[in-house]
Amino acid sequence: MPHTRSLLRVARRLTPDGEDLVQETMLLAWRSFHQLQAGASARPWLFRILMNAWYGRVRKLRVATVPLESHDYPSTPVSETTADVGRALAQLAAEHRAVLLLGVVEGFTCQEMSEILGVPIGTVMSRMSRARDAMRGKLAPPCRAEERS
């Protein structure tokens, strides 16, 4: 099970019950192992199953994104930055969050993401561009009118 950590990392960012999603992914993969083409890499295949399982859950439940809550942990610049990135990521549309996690965090190419998500490569590239723009907007320091005067 060499890919479970990567699957779990993405699943936890997609849904609060990431462990259950990975468990469901592995069960579905085990049941359909005969469909994996000989010589094909299992990693993109597993991520495709993960994304399909996640989309299925979203369609069934229509669950809103749960924002990260602040805790009473001592704050450091690194933990604040990590929390800010997590909050910004959670606010993105599901499609944008998926391409960022697959491309930036997991290092898949646009072609691989296209196959995993089942969308054309142009759609992947436009979603990635929009997701990056949205993240920049959410993480940019607030502009104050009094500083301009």
Secondary structure, 3 states (H helix, E strand, C coil): CCCHHHHHHHHHHHCCCHHHHHHHHHHHHHHCHHHCCCCCCHHHHHHHHHHHHHHHHHHHHCCCCCCCCCCCCCCCHHHHHHHHHHHHHHHCCHHHHHHHHHHHHCCCCHHHHHHHHCCCHHHHHHHHHHHHHHHHHHHCCCCCHHHHC
